[in-house]
Amino acid sequence: MKIEKTLQSKRHGVDFENLKFGERFSDHMASCEYRDDKWQTPEIIPFGNISVSPAMCCFHYGQMVFEGLKAFYAGDRINIFRPEKYHERHNRSCKRLCIPYMDQELFLSVIKALVTLDIDWVPRGSGTSLYIRPFVFATENFLGVKVSDTYRFMVITSPVGAYYKEGLNPVKLITSGAYTRAARGGLGEVKTPANYAASLFPAEEAKNKGYTQVLWLDGIEDKFIEEVGTMNICFVINDILITPSLDGTILPGITRDSVIFLAKEWGIKIEERPISIYEVIDASKKGTLQEVFGTGTAAVISPVGEIRHKDEIIMVNNGRIGELSQKFYDEITGIQYGKLKDKYGWTMSILL
Ligand SMILES: *Cc1c(COP(=O)(O)O)cnc(C)c1O
């Protein structure tokens, strides 16, 4: 790996006490090119603009994939959470977008080298972390629609505070109404920018109505719950943890996976199955809807306090975080910040 260090760190200009999400970037970035049918030697260079042709095909047809994982300050070490899982998903996404496979050693070593070099950028305050954004894009310059022969994989990192302004306070969701996120066989289970492009307009409408995010319903029957804009979703009904099954339209979240794993460890009854919005409304009316929460790398666990579907408004747990939501949050963040023993081998550590 080639490493070119910056001559002037920008760290002193960053207010680490008031970090937002993804607005500041560490001193370096990683870059690795794919050409002649193979990934070339990766390099770490000062963070900065890159020069590309306006004819670069990913601008026009969106052949791109991204990931999002985090590194946490844990006293005597920095913990990167489940990087192997993110690598696995990265390659699944790449396959669907005809982007070449990257082996685990390359993916992990680039991330580890970058975080090690910018180790002072891992914030130390409670709830803070270094967000790691790997992404890959097609770099051939042409306007025909075809699979690119060349690619560039990059990693940038950003010190972040708590993801939601509300913190662990419950968010308000509104169902997708006239819009759909994905249909079976499409890109729903792939971490690719197109899914976010499609979600912006509905998300703006939701915000204008006073809601935090859109709760996506399925594209065929318009009643089965899929996920939230940037999170998977879980319900606790009658002491059973229910989350929509991965049927091809839902992003397979690593946090979702961690929650399911822990639920099984703890002997909580769990069902991965289709769940309709009407089942949730019904449970709410019967008083059996106990908790609703989103799961995602950015927020870990995000309690849902209110769901609106057409004219129905479901209030959840009096707008407070539920017991189980809190337990998942405490366990996952406990492992991430090294406060709890990493029983499951979920962290890749860099010793300080
Ligand atoms: C990344 C993402 C998630 C959450 O996945 P995590 O691996 O838990 O961060 C959920 N939904 C969508 C659409 C996503 O892009």
The ligand as a Tripos MOL2 file, in Angstrom:
@<TRIPOS>MOLECULE
LIG
   15    15     1     0     0
SMALL
NO_CHARGES

@<TRIPOS>ATOM
      1 C1        -27.5990    0.8680    5.1480 C.3       1 LIG1
      2 C2        -29.0840    0.7480    5.1450 C.ar      1 LIG1
      3 C3        -29.7960    0.1880    6.2270 C.ar      1 LIG1
      4 C4        -29.1630   -0.2180    7.5420 C.3       1 LIG1
      5 O1        -28.1720   -1.1740    7.4210 O.3       1 LIG1
      6 P1        -27.0200   -1.2640    8.5330 P.3       1 LIG1
      7 O2        -26.0820   -2.2780    7.9710 O.co2     1 LIG1
      8 O3        -27.6630   -1.7220    9.7810 O.co2     1 LIG1
      9 O4        -26.4240    0.0780    8.6410 O.co2     1 LIG1
     10 C5        -31.1700    0.0690    6.0960 C.ar      1 LIG1
     11 N1        -31.8120    0.4830    4.9880 N.ar      1 LIG1
     12 C6        -31.1630    1.0300    3.9500 C.ar      1 LIG1
     13 C7        -31.9210    1.4650    2.7570 C.3       1 LIG1
     14 C8        -29.7840    1.1840    3.9870 C.ar      1 LIG1
     15 O5        -29.1500    1.7300    2.9510 O.3       1 LIG1
@<TRIPOS>BOND
     1     1     2 1
     2     2     3 ar
     3     2    14 ar
     4     3     4 1
     5     3    10 ar
     6     4     5 1
     7     5     6 1
     8     6     7 2
     9     6     8 1
    10     6     9 1
    11    10    11 ar
    12    11    12 ar
    13    12    13 1
    14    12    14 ar
    15    14    15 1
@<TRIPOS>SUBSTRUCTURE
     1 LIG1         1 GROUP 0 **** ****
